[in-house]
Amino acid sequence: MKKTVLLAFVLSITITSVFAQRNITLASPDKKLEVTISIGDKISYQLSHESDLLIDKSALSMTFTNGNVWGINPRYRKSTTKSINEEIASPFSISKTVQNQCNELTIWLRGDWGLKFRAYNDGMAYRFFHEANEPLTVKNELVQFNFPADYTAYIPYIRNHRGGLEETFEQQYQRSFESLYDYLSVSEMDKSRLMFLPIVLEAGNGKKISITEVDLESYPGLFLNKAEGNTLESVFAPIPKKTEQGGHNNIQQVVREREDFIARVSGKREFPWRVAIVAEDDTQLAVSDMTYRLAAPSRVEDTSWIKPGKVAWEWWHDWNIHGVDFEAGINNDTYKYYIDFASENGIEYIILDEGWSIKGMADLMQVAPEIDLSELIEYGKNKNVGIILWAGYWAFDRDLENICKHYSEMGIKGFKVDFMNRDDQEMVDFIYRASEIAAKYELVLNYHGMYKPAGLQRTFPNILNFEGVFGLEQLKVRDIDMVRNDVIVPFTRMIAGPVDYTQGAMKNASKENFRYIFSEPMSQGTRCRQLALYVIYESPLNMLCDSPTDYMKETESLDFISRVPTVWDESIALNGKIGEYVTIARRLGEEWYVGGITSWDARDTKLDLSFLPAGNYKMTLYKDGPNAHRKGIDYRLESTTVNSGETVDIHMAPGGGFAVRLEKI
């Protein structure tokens, strides 16, 4: 049930100078957080939490090619306030419902434009809006975060596919949004580098600020760049002026020239939310739902056909199955084997990744001769397993409606769309267009090679997952510190929405023994870490990255993976510290799952079961074995009866973790 309460509340407006500067203070419902908006010769805001100034006066404006500037010498008209308190359904997320409670201020200014600010107990957001029904060309937008001190931050610089840094902004505009997080102070940040969102800053007194954006429609994504002092400012990719087919296997449109403006917009509209989430404890970030609260409501009226679940996936392990009487590869025998495996283990989908259509053609109607899709679809249907097809974005977009209609009528359940690698307005428009047409034909989507979700999973709930994360696939091609990355992602990237990290490796290596091997990849850390990630990462369409033949040899691990849900009724972060460790409990119905991971530091933890409703539970615990620090596959499986008043002692090896299933008795 959705309920909205609109209430008047006191707003502080003061005249602070002879130039009639207005200071308007907007408080959160719990009164701890305050946003102060100053309107004088320019508009700025600042953010405080209790006695702590978190963001100092920061300017905001929008500049248009006709010479108009919103935010410079503005002429105040009026402002109104309201309180919002509503329950939002979130059926494919980390909780069944989301509580959207905040105070909202709307400011109207001369020239048919204005600003909306929202103050939540856990952060603030603002956005521009336009009231006139006329076209505008946006030259630039100033989004500024001016900090009162030299904060230390977790930031992802744009990097190329080899992990290196590019020289020009243009090169940085065309990348996959997959980067490790650097940890450095604002003063140490490189002015020649762009960082993408979300980022997290340490603001003192244990408080954290996560900067992100939400409701990114027909507008470029926000990058941040180091400015003077302790300030970060916006950079946007301009609209492409000239593109040509190219890139990976000729399936992309590569930008060769850009305009000198960032967006063309028309009519009445609201612009993206600029968001600062405030956490008094790191655990709040790991289960934050602010991006969902701020996102535009669902545009898919009937969602009954949308089916989250798990996917047997072949690309990560390079189609390497064994013990069969056929040659594994991109052919029907191989995919029937995957369908059999999925069916026997309650896995909802398989994916046909790159190679099912003829490579280099960017034409999804040209199916590889080794593949008989109709036969595979019927075979999967008889075994209750759906098929999802991989698609390069340009091949998908160039014949979008026909492709969606054709494959939906055949019985395909969705597409994994890849290699967008941009977030300029043209690409954002494609994402919305593709999402809408896919929903029309009842197709689910997994956007790989994608920028952050920015709340899009609420607007189009048929989008079940997004990449835009430094995921397990990176370990096929390089030796990097994935264990550190794993304990940063829940507090950073996951704030923006689901992550297609693709966990589930059955070959698990200690730090000393790890090697990257493209065709037979392994994970860093322990087996139990891989199991825990199925609970920790929000992922409504979750991959089983390893080979069916490896899973069938590891039946205890497969039992956990095959049973763990991908959407939840409730989520609780039990403990955590960014970059060090995290433990999250999630519930579906009366069954609870808990996942915990640590950094390369071994850790003893106490699992406090007081989050459980009163009663007894059967606890199935997967924990690191005594030799997991040497051989990552070593684990112990324990089954016992516990109650909600107990505490369970668990040791995690370096790079380790644990996974728990709790069933009410």
C-alpha positions in Angstrom: 0.0 0.0 0.0 1.3 3.4 -1.0 0.8 6.3 1.4 1.9 9.9 1.0 1.6 12.4 3.7 1.8 16.1 2.8 2.4 18.4 5.7 3.5 22.0 6.1 6.6 22.6 8.3 8.6 25.6 9.4 11.3 26.7 7.0 14.0 29.1 8.0 14.3 32.1 5.6 16.6 35.0 6.5 17.8 38.1 4.7 21.5 38.3 5.3 22.7 41.3 3.3 21.6 44.5 1.6 21.6 42.5 -1.7 18.6 40.5 -0.4 20.4 37.3 -0.2 18.1 34.6 1.1 19.2 31.7 3.2 16.7 28.8 3.3 17.3 25.9 5.7 15.7 22.6 5.1 15.9 20.0 7.9 15.6 16.2 7.7 12.6 14.6 9.5 14.8 13.7 12.5 16.3 17.2 12.5 19.9 15.9 12.5 20.6 16.9 9.0 20.3 20.4 7.5 20.7 21.8 4.0 21.2 25.5 3.8 20.5 27.1 0.4 21.8 30.6 -0.3 20.3 32.7 -3.1 22.1 35.9 -3.9 24.2 36.7 -7.0 24.6 32.9 -7.3 23.0 29.9 -5.7 24.9 27.6 -3.3 24.1 25.0 -0.7 25.9 23.5 2.3 25.2 20.3 4.3 25.5 19.8 8.0 24.8 16.8 10.2 24.3 17.6 13.8 27.3 19.8 14.7 29.4 18.6 11.8 29.7 20.7 8.6 30.1 18.0 5.9 29.8 20.0 2.6 30.7 23.7 2.7 29.1 26.3 0.4 29.0 24.7 -3.1 27.8 26.5 -6.2 25.3 25.1 -8.7 24.2 26.3 -12.1 23.2 25.4 -15.6 24.5 27.2 -18.7 22.8 27.1 -22.1 24.0 27.8 -25.6 21.7 30.8 -25.9 23.6 32.6 -23.2 21.2 32.0 -20.3 22.5 30.7 -17.0 20.4 29.3 -14.3 22.0 30.1 -11.0 23.8 33.4 -11.8 21.9 36.5 -10.6 18.8 34.5 -10.0 15.5 36.2 -9.3 13.6 34.5 -6.5 9.8 34.0 -7.0 8.6 31.8 -4.3 9.2 28.5 -2.4 6.9 25.8 -1.0 7.6 22.8 1.3 6.1 19.5 2.0 6.8 16.3 3.9 6.8 13.0 2.1 6.2 9.7 3.8 5.4 6.8 1.5 6.0 3.1 1.2 7.4 2.1 -2.2 7.1 -1.5 -3.5 10.5 -2.9 -4.5 9.8 -6.5 -5.6 13.2 -7.2 -7.3 15.5 -5.7 -4.7 17.1 -6.1 -1.3 13.8 -5.5 0.5 10.2 -6.0 -0.2 9.4 -2.3 0.4 11.3 1.0 0.7 10.3 3.8 3.1 10.6 7.1 1.4 10.5 9.8 4.2 11.9 13.2 3.7 11.2 17.0 3.7 11.1 18.6 0.3 11.6 22.2 -0.7 10.7 23.6 -4.1 12.1 27.0 -5.2 10.7 28.8 -8.2 12.9 31.4 -10.0 12.2 33.8 -12.8 12.6 32.3 -16.2 10.4 29.2 -15.8 13.0 27.2 -13.9 13.6 26.1 -10.3 15.2 23.7 -7.9 14.0 20.9 -5.7 15.8 19.9 -2.5 15.2 16.9 -0.4 16.5 16.3 3.2 16.4 12.7 4.4 17.7 11.4 7.7 20.5 9.8 5.7 21.3 12.4 3.2 20.3 15.1 0.7 19.5 15.5 -3.0 18.7 18.4 -5.3 17.7 18.7 -8.9 16.9 21.5 -11.5 13.5 21.6 -13.2 12.2 23.4 -16.3 8.5 24.5 -16.6 8.3 26.0 -20.1 7.4 23.9 -23.1 10.4 24.9 -25.2 13.7 23.3 -26.3 17.0 24.0 -24.6 20.5 23.1 -25.4 22.6 22.6 -22.3 26.2 23.8 -22.7 27.3 22.7 -19.2 26.1 22.1 -15.6 28.1 23.0 -12.6 27.8 20.4 -9.8 30.2 21.3 -7.0 31.2 19.6 -3.8 33.3 21.9 -1.7 34.5 20.2 1.5 35.6 22.0 4.7 38.6 19.8 5.1 41.0 17.6 3.0 38.8 14.5 3.2 40.1 11.1 2.3 38.1 9.2 -0.3 37.5 6.0 -2.1 37.3 6.9 -5.8 37.4 5.0 -9.1 39.4 6.8 -11.8 38.4 6.0 -15.4 40.9 3.3 -16.7 41.4 1.5 -19.9 40.9 -2.3 -20.3 44.5 -2.9 -19.2 44.0 -1.0 -16.0 46.0 2.0 -17.2 45.2 5.7 -17.1 44.2 7.5 -20.3 45.7 10.9 -21.3 42.7 12.9 -22.5 39.1 13.4 -21.3 37.8 12.2 -24.6 39.5 8.8 -24.1 38.1 8.7 -20.6 34.6 9.3 -21.9 34.6 6.0 -23.7 35.4 3.4 -21.1 33.6 0.5 -19.3 33.2 2.0 -15.8 35.1 -0.9 -14.3 37.9 0.3 -12.0 39.5 -0.5 -8.7 39.0 2.1 -6.1 41.9 4.4 -5.1 42.1 5.6 -1.5 43.6 9.1 -1.3 42.9 12.6 0.0 41.2 15.2 -2.1 44.4 17.2 -2.3 46.2 14.1 -3.8 43.6 13.7 -6.6 44.9 14.0 -10.2 43.3 16.9 -12.1 43.9 15.2 -15.4 41.7 12.2 -14.4 38.0 11.7 -14.3 36.3 9.7 -11.6 32.9 8.1 -12.0 30.2 7.6 -9.3 29.5 6.6 -6.6 32.5 7.8 -4.5 32.8 7.7 -0.7 34.5 10.3 1.4 35.5 10.1 5.1 34.2 13.2 6.8 35.4 12.8 10.3 33.7 11.5 13.5 33.2 8.2 11.8 30.8 9.7 9.2 30.9 9.0 5.5 29.5 10.8 2.5 28.6 9.0 -0.7 28.3 11.1 -3.8 26.1 9.8 -6.6 23.3 10.7 -9.0 19.8 9.3 -9.7 17.2 9.5 -12.4 19.6 10.0 -15.3 17.2 10.3 -18.2 18.1 11.9 -21.6 21.1 13.6 -20.0 24.8 12.7 -19.7 26.2 11.0 -16.7 28.2 12.9 -14.1 31.9 12.6 -13.7 33.8 14.4 -11.0 37.2 16.1 -11.3 39.6 17.7 -8.9 39.2 21.5 -8.8 41.0 24.1 -6.7 41.2 23.6 -2.9 39.2 20.8 -1.3 36.6 20.8 -4.2 35.3 18.4 -6.7 33.4 19.6 -9.8 31.4 18.2 -12.6 32.5 17.1 -16.0 30.1 15.7 -18.7 30.7 14.0 -22.0 29.5 16.3 -24.8 26.9 14.9 -27.3 28.6 12.9 -30.1 28.8 14.8 -33.4 30.3 12.0 -35.4 30.4 8.2 -34.7 31.5 5.2 -36.7 31.1 1.5 -36.3 34.1 -0.1 -34.7 35.4 -1.2 -31.3 35.2 -4.7 -29.9 34.5 -7.1 -32.8 33.0 -4.1 -34.7 29.9 -4.1 -32.5 30.2 -0.5 -31.1 29.7 3.0 -32.3 32.9 4.8 -31.5 32.8 8.6 -31.1 35.2 10.4 -33.4 34.0 14.0 -32.8 31.8 15.8 -30.2 29.7 18.9 -30.1 30.5 21.7 -27.7 27.4 21.1 -25.5 26.3 18.2 -23.4 22.5 17.8 -23.9 19.5 18.8 -26.0 16.3 18.8 -24.1 12.7 19.8 -24.9 9.6 20.7 -23.0 8.9 20.5 -19.2 11.3 18.2 -17.4 13.2 17.5 -14.3 17.0 17.0 -14.4 19.0 14.3 -12.6 19.2 14.3 -8.8 22.6 15.2 -7.3 22.9 13.1 -4.2 25.0 13.1 -1.0 24.2 10.1 1.3 25.4 10.5 4.9 26.3 7.5 7.0 27.1 7.6 10.7 28.3 4.0 10.4 29.7 2.2 7.4 27.0 -0.5 7.6 24.4 2.1 6.5 26.1 2.4 3.2 26.0 -1.4 2.6 22.2 -1.5 2.7 21.4 2.1 1.4 18.3 2.4 -0.7 18.3 6.1 -1.4 18.8 5.7 -5.1 15.7 3.6 -5.3 13.7 6.2 -3.3 14.7 9.0 -5.6 14.3 7.1 -8.9 11.3 7.6 -11.2 8.4 5.2 -10.6 8.0 2.1 -12.7 6.9 2.5 -16.3 6.1 -1.2 -16.6 2.5 -1.7 -15.5 2.4 -5.4 -15.4 5.5 -7.0 -13.9 4.1 -10.4 -13.3 6.2 -11.8 -16.2 9.5 -10.6 -14.8 11.4 -13.5 -13.3 14.6 -12.9 -11.4 16.9 -15.8 -10.7 20.3 -17.4 -11.4 22.0 -18.1 -14.7 24.4 -20.9 -15.8 27.0 -18.9 -17.7 29.8 -20.2 -20.0 32.0 -17.3 -20.9 34.0 -17.0 -17.6 35.2 -20.6 -17.7 35.6 -20.5 -21.5 33.0 -23.3 -22.2 35.4 -25.7 -20.4 33.3 -28.7 -19.5 34.7 -32.3 -19.5 33.6 -35.9 -19.2 31.2 -35.6 -22.1 31.0 -37.4 -25.5 31.0 -34.2 -27.6 33.4 -31.3 -28.2 32.5 -28.4 -26.0 32.0 -25.0 -27.6 29.4 -22.8 -29.2 27.0 -25.6 -30.3 23.7 -27.2 -29.4 25.2 -30.2 -27.6 27.1 -27.9 -25.2 24.1 -25.7 -24.5 21.8 -28.7 -24.0 24.3 -29.8 -21.4 24.0 -26.4 -19.6 20.2 -26.6 -19.8 20.3 -30.1 -18.2 22.6 -28.8 -15.4 20.4 -25.8 -14.8 17.2 -27.9 -14.8 18.6 -30.4 -12.4 19.6 -27.7 -9.9 16.7 -25.3 -10.1 18.6 -22.7 -12.1 16.2 -20.4 -14.0 18.3 -19.4 -17.0 21.3 -20.1 -19.2 23.1 -17.4 -21.2 24.4 -17.8 -24.8 27.2 -15.3 -24.6 29.2 -13.9 -27.4 29.5 -16.2 -30.4 25.9 -17.4 -30.9 25.5 -14.8 -33.6 28.1 -14.4 -36.4 31.0 -12.3 -35.0 32.0 -9.0 -36.6 28.7 -8.5 -38.4 26.8 -6.5 -35.7 23.7 -8.3 -36.9 21.7 -10.4 -34.4 19.6 -12.0 -37.1 22.6 -13.9 -38.4 22.9 -16.9 -36.1 26.0 -19.0 -36.1 25.5 -22.2 -38.1 26.4 -24.4 -35.2 23.4 -23.1 -33.2 19.8 -24.1 -33.7 18.0 -21.6 -31.5 14.5 -23.0 -32.0 15.7 -26.4 -30.9 17.4 -25.0 -27.8 14.4 -22.9 -26.8 12.1 -25.8 -27.0 14.6 -28.0 -25.1 14.9 -25.4 -22.4 11.1 -24.9 -22.2 10.5 -28.6 -21.6 13.0 -28.4 -18.7 11.8 -25.1 -17.3 15.0 -23.2 -18.2 14.9 -19.9 -20.0 17.5 -18.7 -22.5 19.1 -15.2 -22.4 21.1 -14.0 -25.4 24.2 -11.8 -25.4 24.1 -8.8 -27.7 26.6 -6.1 -28.6 24.7 -2.8 -28.0 25.0 -1.5 -31.6 23.8 -4.7 -33.1 20.9 -4.6 -30.7 20.0 -0.9 -31.3 20.2 -0.8 -35.1 17.2 -3.2 -35.4 15.8 -2.9 -31.9 12.1 -3.4 -32.3 12.4 -6.2 -34.8 15.0 -8.0 -32.7 12.9 -7.8 -29.5 9.7 -8.9 -31.3 11.4 -11.7 -33.2 13.2 -13.3 -30.3 10.4 -12.8 -27.8 8.0 -14.6 -30.2 10.6 -17.4 -30.5 10.6 -17.8 -26.7 13.8 -16.0 -25.7 13.5 -14.5 -22.2 15.9 -11.6 -22.4 19.2 -10.1 -23.5 22.5 -9.4 -21.9 23.5 -6.1 -23.7 27.2 -5.3 -23.7 29.9 -2.8 -24.7 28.0 0.5 -24.3 31.1 1.9 -22.6 29.7 5.5 -22.6 27.3 7.6 -20.7 26.8 10.6 -22.9 23.2 11.7 -23.7 23.1 9.6 -26.8 24.0 6.4 -24.9 21.6 7.2 -22.0 18.8 7.7 -24.6 19.6 4.2 -26.0 19.4 2.6 -22.5 15.9 4.1 -22.0 14.8 3.2 -25.5 16.0 -0.4 -25.2 14.5 -0.8 -21.8 11.1 0.4 -22.9 11.0 -1.8 -26.0 12.3 -4.8 -24.2 9.6 -4.4 -21.6 7.0 -4.1 -24.4 8.0 -7.6 -25.6 8.4 -9.0 -22.0 12.1 -9.4 -22.2 14.4 -9.0 -19.1 17.7 -7.2 -19.5 21.2 -7.4 -18.0 23.2 -4.3 -19.0 26.8 -5.3 -19.1 29.5 -2.8 -20.2 27.3 -0.2 -18.5 27.5 2.9 -16.3 26.0 2.9 -12.8 22.3 2.0 -12.5 21.3 5.4 -11.1 17.9 4.0 -9.9 17.0 2.7 -13.4 16.0 -0.7 -11.9 13.0 1.0 -10.3 11.9 2.8 -13.5 12.3 -0.3 -15.6 12.1 -3.4 -13.3 12.7 -5.6 -16.3 16.4 -4.6 -16.0 17.5 -7.2 -13.5 21.2 -6.4 -13.4 24.0 -4.0 -14.3 27.7 -4.3 -14.6 29.6 -1.1 -14.1 31.6 -2.9 -11.5 35.1 -4.3 -11.3 34.0 -7.9 -11.3 35.4 -11.4 -11.2 36.0 -11.6 -14.9 39.0 -9.3 -14.4 40.9 -12.2 -12.9 40.9 -14.0 -16.2 43.4 -11.4 -17.6 45.4 -9.8 -14.8 46.8 -10.2 -11.3 45.2 -7.5 -9.2 43.9 -7.3 -5.7 40.3 -8.5 -6.0 40.0 -9.3 -2.3 40.4 -5.7 -1.4 38.0 -4.7 -4.1 35.4 -7.1 -2.8 35.2 -5.4 0.6 35.0 -1.9 -1.0 32.2 -2.6 -3.5 29.3 -3.1 -1.0 30.0 0.4 0.5 30.6 2.2 -2.9 29.3 0.9 -6.2 26.5 -1.2 -4.7 24.9 2.1 -3.4 23.9 2.8 -7.0 22.0 -0.5 -7.5 22.5 -4.2 -8.5 26.0 -5.4 -9.5 26.7 -8.1 -12.1 29.9 -9.2 -10.4 29.6 -12.8 -11.6 30.7 -14.8 -8.5 30.8 -18.5 -8.0 34.3 -19.7 -8.7 35.1 -23.3 -7.6 38.9 -22.8 -8.1 40.0 -20.7 -5.2 43.5 -19.5 -4.6 45.5 -18.0 -1.7 47.3 -14.8 -2.4 50.6 -16.6 -3.0 49.1 -19.2 -5.3 46.9 -17.1 -7.6 47.6 -17.0 -11.3 45.5 -15.6 -14.0 44.6 -18.1 -16.7 42.0 -17.0 -19.3 40.6 -20.4 -20.1 40.7 -21.9 -16.6 40.3 -18.9 -14.3 40.4 -19.0 -10.5 39.3 -16.6 -7.8 41.4 -15.0 -5.1 40.6 -15.9 -1.5 38.6 -18.9 -0.2 35.6 -21.0 -1.4 33.4 -19.7 1.4 34.2 -16.1 0.2 32.6 -17.0 -3.1 29.5 -18.4 -1.4 29.2 -15.4 0.8 29.2 -13.0 -2.2 25.8 -14.5 -3.3 24.4 -13.0 -0.2 26.4 -9.8 0.1 26.0 -8.4 -3.5 22.7 -7.2 -4.6 22.1 -9.2 -7.9 18.6 -10.1 -9.0 20.0 -12.0 -12.0 23.0 -13.8 -10.5 25.6 -15.8 -12.5 27.1 -19.2 -11.8 30.4 -18.3 -13.4 32.1 -21.7 -13.2 31.7 -24.9 -15.2 28.8 -27.3 -14.6 31.3 -30.1 -14.3 33.2 -28.3 -11.6 29.9 -27.6 -9.7 28.8 -31.2 -9.9 32.1 -32.2 -8.2 31.3 -29.7 -5.4 27.8 -30.7 -4.5 27.8 -29.0 -1.1 28.8 -25.6 -2.5 26.3 -26.1 -5.4 23.5 -26.8 -2.9 24.1 -23.4 -1.3 24.3 -21.6 -4.6 21.3 -23.2 -6.1 19.1 -22.5 -3.1 20.2 -18.9 -2.3 17.6 -16.4 -3.4 18.4 -13.4 -5.6 15.7 -11.0 -4.3 14.8 -10.4 -0.7 12.1 -9.3 1.7 14.6 -7.7 4.2 18.3 -6.9 4.5 20.4 -6.0 7.5 24.1 -5.1 7.6 25.3 -6.7 10.8 28.8 -5.2 10.7 31.3 -3.8 8.4 34.2 -1.4 7.7 34.9 -0.2 4.1 37.9 -2.0 2.7 38.2 -4.4 5.7 35.1 -6.6 6.2 31.4 -6.8 5.9 28.6 -9.1 7.1 25.0 -8.9 5.7 21.9 -10.9 6.6 19.0 -11.1 4.2 15.6 -12.7 4.5 13.1 -14.2 2.0 10.0 -15.5 3.7 11.0 -17.2 7.0 14.5 -18.3 5.7 17.5 -16.2 6.4 20.9 -16.1 4.7 24.1 -14.5 6.0 27.3 -13.7 4.2 30.6 -12.4 5.6 33.9 -11.6 4.0 37.2 -10.1 5.1 40.2 -8.5 3.5 43.6 -10.3 3.3 43.7 -10.0 7.1 42.4 -13.1 8.9 39.6 -12.2 11.2 37.6 -13.7 14.1 34.0 -12.5 14.1 31.0 -13.1 16.4 27.8 -13.8 14.4 25.1 -12.3 16.7 21.8 -14.0 15.8 19.7 -11.4 17.7 18.3 -10.2 14.3 16.3 -13.4 14.1 12.7 -13.5 15.2 12.3 -15.6 18.4 12.5 -19.4 17.9 14.8 -22.2 16.9 16.5 -22.5 13.5 18.5 -25.1 11.6 21.8 -23.4 10.8 23.9 -24.6 7.9 27.3 -22.9 8.1 30.0 -22.9 5.5 33.3 -21.7 7.0 36.9 -21.5 6.1 38.8 -24.7 6.9 42.0 -24.8 9.0 44.2 -24.8 5.9 42.1 -22.3 3.8 45.0 -19.7 4.2 47.1 -22.1 2.1 44.5 -23.8 -0.1 41.5 -21.7 -0.8 39.1 -24.6 -1.5 39.4 -25.8 2.1 36.2 -25.4 4.0 34.1 -27.0 6.7 30.3 -27.5 6.6 28.5 -27.6 9.9 24.8 -28.1 10.6 23.3 -27.4 14.1 20.3 -25.9 15.8 20.5 -22.3 17.1 18.1 -19.7 18.5 17.9 -16.0 18.2 19.7 -15.3 21.5 22.9 -17.1 20.5 26.3 -15.8 19.2 28.4 -18.0 16.9 32.2 -17.6 16.8 33.6 -17.8 13.2 37.2 -17.6 12.0 37.8 -16.2 8.5 41.1 -17.0 6.8 43.0 -14.3 4.9 40.8 -13.5 1.9 38.2 -15.6 3.6 34.5 -15.6 4.4 31.5 -17.6 5.6 28.0 -18.3 4.4 25.0 -19.3 6.5 21.5 -20.6 5.8 19.0 -20.4 8.6 15.7 -22.3 8.4 12.9 -21.9 11.0 12.2 -25.1 12.8 
